[in-house]
Amino acid sequence: MLAWLAARLVVLTALAMTKFVADNARGDQGVRLQTTDLLGWDAGWYKTIAEAGYSGAGDESRRFFPLLPALVRVLSHLPGAGDHVGIVLLLVVNLCALGFALALVRLARVEGLGSDTTFRLIWFSALAPPAFVLVMGYSEALAGLLAVAVFLGARSRRWELAAAAALLGGLCRPLGVLLAVPVAVEAARGLPLPGLRRLGPPPQAVVGRARRATSAGGIGIGGRDLLRRLVAVLAAPAGAAIYVIWSARTYGDGLAPFTLQRDAARHGSTGNPLSVLWHAARGTFSGELGTGLHVPWLLLALLALVVMARRLPVSYVLWSALVLAAVLTGSNLDSAERYVYGAFPFLLVAALVTARREVFTFALVTSTAAMTLYATLAFTLSYVP
């Protein structure tokens, strides 16, 4: 709760500071600084979709997947909430952010992480530089909660939980479909097939339960268990397919939710990751500082991926690598930090490598300062969150 409250204090302070500067700093001709608020950028799209549907929000709105606006639309029908859709959206997102942190704590316990590591994980999840969108009306909090639930279900062999969360994850964001990969890896563990032993064992808690079941006369993997695993693997693509099929039947273009993102002003067309990074870095010296700011974070993410491969199970590594590849193969790196933050194993790496107290303190202070800066730039329309 302290970490959750601290993040909201940081973001609201940045917003108040932005409003103060905008109200008191005018140009020579009285031009006021343009700003936005917690319902700006993508949050405005989600609010409009929840209020008026995709038809009322316009064709461009279909690049936003339906789970968050649908949830807000349902809740806005509660007595007294109909005229406050924006407030409902912010309440849903901020409660999901708290749920995301709590789910991370549970997953850390399943993975056998100590209390000190879990403590650091909580604070990094709240105060990572892109985490200010968990205070705004963005879908990251809901998507993060669902992603952690998928891993919780798959790693603890609760396939029904993994399937339900993956289905909703596929309906939440375009990258949600990638959750099928870690679920497939976890579903393959324990199957009597050559080569699968290289995937390693499940968490110790799961191994202990399996041994107790065996000693009590339990059975191994049967047909029903295989079916549960298969359903969990297919759940995320099924969730995305529901939206694609609806889009095709309603608008005649099922792939629009994905193709609209290929516009140069959004994620852009597919490009060579090295060329994308080099072009972004050169932008720092040609007046495009905002573009160049993405490069250090992406290089740090690549380094973290190497550490992850040595410290975390392969399912975490594959999913994070796919998310990072999706970011780096787009010609436009806007929102790159937010997309990488959506792969929560990077937060686990941050918690693991900052075991020394002074390192953790420095990293958290730096992260909080960066979060304040990025939130302020986003509220002044100088950075695309």
N, C-alpha and C positions, 0 to 999 in steps of 0.2 A: 504493500500500500504506500509506503514512503517513496519508493522509486516511482510508482505510478503518479503520485501527487507531485513529485519533483519535476517530472517531465511536463506536466500540465502547467506548473508554475513557470518553467522556462519558456514554454511556447506562448503563454498568455502575456508574459513580460515582454517578449519580442514583439507581440502584436500591439501591446499598449505603447511601446517605444516607437513603433512604426507609425501609429496613429498620431502620436504627439509630434513627431517630426513633420508629418504631412500637414498637420494643422498649423504649425508654426513656421514652416520653411516654404516660402513662396518665391518664385522667380521674379525677375525684374518686371514682367508683365502680369504678375499675379497668377501665374500658372501653378496649380496645386499638384503636388506629387501624387501620382496614381498608386493606389494600394488596393489590397484585397484582404480577406479575412479567413476565418475557419471554413467558410463555405465557398472559397475561391478555387480556381483551377478545376481539377477533376471533380471535386466535391460539388461544384455547381451543377455538373452534368448529372451526377447521381441524384441530387435533389430534384432537378427538373424531370428526370425519368420517373422518379417516385411520384411526383405530382401529376404529370401529364402523360406518362407512358412514352414508349419509343416514338409513336406517331406524332405526339405533341412536342417531343424534344428535337425531332429532325433526324434525317438519315445518318448523320455523323454520330449520333448517340449510340448506334448499334455496336460500336467498338467496345462499349462498356457492357460487361456480362451482367446478367439479370439478378443474381442472388441478393446483393445488398439493396438495390432499389426496390426489389419485390418485398423483401423483409420490412423495409421502412414503410412501404405503401400499406402493407397489412397492419402494422402497428399504428399507423396514422389514422386508422379507422376507429381506434379506441376513443371513448368519450373525451372530448376536449383537445384531442391531438390533431384534428384535421387541419387546423389553421397554422400549425407549427411543425411542418414537415422537416424544415431545416434543423430544429431542435431535436426532433426524434432521430434524425440521421446522426447528429453528433452524440446523442446519448447511446445509440446502438454501437457506434464505432468505439467510443471510449470504454464502454462496458466490455466489448470484445477485446480491447487492448489489455484490460485487467485479466480477462479469461486467458488470453495468450500467454501472459506472464505466469499465471498459475499452472497452465498446461506445461510450460517449459520446466517448471519446478518438478512436476510429476515425471516428465520424461527424463530429467537429470537423475532422479532417484532410480528409475528403471535401468538406466545405463550405469548405475553404480558410482556416480560422481559424488564427491564429498560435499559437505555443507559449505565450505569456503568457496569451492568452484561454483556451486549453485548461487551463492550470494553474489558473486561477480557476474554471473549470467543474468540475474535479475536486473542489475543496474545497467549493464550494457544493453539489454533489450529495451530498456526505458529511455536511455540517454545516448544511444547511437546517433550520429549526425542525421540520418534520414528518418529517424523515429518521430520527428515532429508531425509526420502525416498521420500517425496514430491518434493525434489530437484533432486533426482536421477530419472532414467527412470523406475520407478515402476508404478503399476496400482492403488496405493492407492488414489492418487489425483482424478483420474477419478471415481473410485468406491465411494469415499466419496462425490463427487459432485452429483452423481446419487442417493445415499442413502438419502441425504438431500432433493433432488428434490422429491423423493418418499414421504417422510414425509410431505413436503410442500403441495404436491398435495392431499394426504390423509387427512391431518389435516384441509385443507381449502376447502375440498369437490370438488376439481378439479380433478376428477377421470381420465380424459384423460392424465393429466400431470403425475399422479401417475402410470398409466399403462405404458406409454412410458418410463419413467425413470426406472421402475421395470423391464421391458423387457430388456432394455440395461444393467441394473445391473445384471440380470441373465446371460448375455453374457460376463460380465466383470471379475467376480471372482467366485470361487466355493461357497463361503458363500453368494453370491448374492441371491441365492434361498431362504434364510431365510427372505428376505424382504416381502415375502408373509404373514408372521405372523402379523407384525404391520399393514399392509394394511387390513388384515382380521378383526383385532380389530377395526380399524377406520371405516371400511365398516359396521360393526355390530352396531355402534352407531346410535341411532335413530330408529332402526327397532322395530316394535311393537311385540317383543318377550319377554317372561318372563325372568327375571334375567339380561337383557342387560343394565338396568339402572345403575347397579353397575359399568359399565365401565366409568360412568361419562359423562359430557357434552363435546361437542367439544370446541375449543377456543372461547373466547368471541366475537371476530370479526365475526366468523361464526354464532354464536347464534344471533348476531345483524342482520345479513343479513337475516337469516331465519325468524325472527320476522317481519322485514320489508316486506318480500315477502308474509307472511301470512296476514298481515294487508292490503296489496295491492291486495288480492284475489288470492295469489299463492296457490299451492297445495302441499301436503305432498309427501312422497316417492312413486313414481309410478313404473310401470314396466320398463320403460326406465332407470330410475335411478338405479334400482336394477341390471339391466344388466351392466351398467357402473361400478358399484361397483364390480360385479363378474369378469368382465374383468380385473380390476385392481388387484384383488386378485390373479388371475391365471397368470398374466403377468410375474412375476419373474421365476416361474417354467417353463413357456413356453420358456423364454429366455435360460435357462439352457438346456431345452429339445432340442432346435435347435442345440446346439453344440453337445449334446450327440448323436442325430440322425445322424448328419453329420459324427461324429467320427465312428459310427457303420457302416455307408454305405461306408466310405472311407477306414477304417482300420479293420473293422470287430470286433471292441471292443468299444462299446459305453460308457462303464463305465470307460475306461482308464483314463479320466481326473480326476476322483475321486480316483480310486484305486492306481494310481501312487503316490498319496500323502501319502499312508499308508506305504511306505518304511521307514525303521528305520532311514535312514539318512535325512528324511524329517519330515512330521508330525508324522509318526509312527502309529502303530496299536492302537486300542481303549484300554484305560486303566482306572483304578480307579483314579479319580482326586486326592484323598488324597494320594494315593501311588505315583502318578506322582509328586506331590509337595514335598513329603517327600524324594523321590529319588533325586530330583533336589537340595533340601536343603543340603542333605548329600554330594552332589558333591562339595560343597564349602570346605569341610574338607578333600577331597581326590584328590585335584589337579584339579578339574573341576570347576574353579571359574566362567567361563562363564555361565555354567548351573545354578549355584546358584544365579546369578544376576537376573534371571527371577522371583524368588520367591517373593521378596518384592513388585514388581510391580503387580503381580497377587493377592497378599493379599490386596494391596491397591485397586485394581479393585473390589474385593469382597466387601470391605467396601463401596466403592463408589456405588455399586449396591444396598446396603441397603439404603443409602441416596437417591438414585434415586427413590426407591420405595415409598419414603415419599414425594418427591418434584416434580416428573415428571409424566406425564400420563402413563397409563399401557402399551401402545403400545411401548413406549421408553424402558420401563423396560424389557418387554418380549424379544424384539429384542436383547438388550444388554446381557441379561442372556443367550440367545441361542448362541450368538457369543462367550461369555466367556466359556460356557460349551463345545463348539467345541474345544476351545484352551486347556482346562484343561483335556479333555478326550483323548488327543493325548499323546503318550508316549515320544515324542520329543518336548520340549518347545522352540526350536529355532524359532525366529521370533514372539514369543508370544506377545511382546509389540506392534509390528506392527499390528497384528491381532486385539488386543484389541483397539488400536487407531482407527481402521476402524469402530468401533461402536461409532459414534460421540456423543451420549448422555453422555458418560463419560466426554467429554469436557464441556458439559453443567453443570455437577455436579461440576467440578473443578471451573467453573466461579461462581457458586452459593455459594460455601462454602468459598470463599476467598473474602468476601465483605469488610472485614477490610483492609485498605490500606497497613498496615505493613505486614499482612499475604500474601496478593497478591504479594507484592514486593519480599518477601522472596521466595514464591513459584515460581515466574517467573524466578528469578535469579538462583534458584536451578535447575529448569527445563532446562534453557538455558545451564547451565554448564553440565548437564547430556546429553543433545542433542549433545553438542560439543564432549564429551567423547565417546558417542556411535558412532557418525559419524567417529571419528578418529579410533576407534577399527574396524569399518566396513571397512574402507579404508585400514587398515593394515591386513585385513583378519582374525582378532581375534574375531570378533563378527558377527553372521549371522543376517543380517537385514531382 
